[in-house]
Amino acid sequence: MKKLLTLLTLVVATATVAHSQTIEPPYPEGPGLEFVCELRVDCGPAYTVGKTAHGTRMVIPILGGTFSGPAMKGEIIGGGADYQLTDPERGRNEVEAIYSIKTDDGVYIHIRNCGLISMNRGENGAPGFYFRTAPKFEAPQDSPYDWLNNAIFVCMPGPATDCICLRVWKVL
């Protein structure tokens, strides 16, 4: 009986200490977002490389376009491409777009935009469409756009009929 009483005392003491040491997360509300820009990308016809060791490779040439936002605007430089690995059985594409932009004040910025497009059913069984990417910017350090080098960004599509529209936010 004495062992049982000692064990119960230990359990109650441990629970009391654990409860008193509850730590609040540093950001209980999660990160915020700040709108950066909208890109309107003109693309050429897609072509398929075929089934590779990594999946079915599709390439969508980037021909040009424009972008604008509160702190930057300019043109999308032709010559990049959106490289996708498609998995039609699972209804998903892994996206990796590599291209450059030129701001209206003449600064070139390189972008590598990776993410996922999924056309699977949602949690409730309804048809779902998920398209999110995380663009990574490489801007000259001695330019007004150096801030792009030092943040995380997220992107999702916007409405468009004549181009690919992408909206970018900075994660705060």
Summary of the structure (lengths in Angstrom):
residues: 172
radius of gyration: 23.9
end to end distance: 57.2
largest distance: 82.6
contacts: 440
relative contact order: 0.16
helix: 14%
strand: 54%
